[in-house]
Amino acid sequence: MKNEQQSLERIIASVVSALEDKKAQDILVMDVRGRCAFADHFIIASARSDRQLKALAEAVSEAAHRHELSARIEGLDAMEWLLVDLGDLIVHLFLPEVRESFQLEHLWSTPDRMKSAS
């Protein structure tokens, strides 16, 4: 269990680093264990354009592959909210106005389980 947690923490750090390298905005890491049946952690970030949104998703996918994880990207048709599914870690990438509209961080948050990545 401890090794799994350490491995997940390394994956999260790698994904956050990849997002920072591509200039993602407002990166947030959320622990949703016990409140979400399909994931343990969310990472939420914003992009300034649909082009940057796609670059962020590709960077997350590359980071996942370095950890021998498959990454499924959803939402490429609409290009305003991309979801990258890494299993126990889900990465939500938004255009700012769409992020504001959905407010996932408020939906899933409790004060002790949310931290800014920056």
ABEGO torsion letter per residue (X at the ends): XAAAAAAAAAAAAAAAAAAAAAGBBGBBBBBABGABAABABBBBBBBABAAAAAAAAAAAAAAAAAAGBBBBBBGAAAGABBBBBAEABBBBBBBAAAAAAAGAAAAABBAAABBBAX
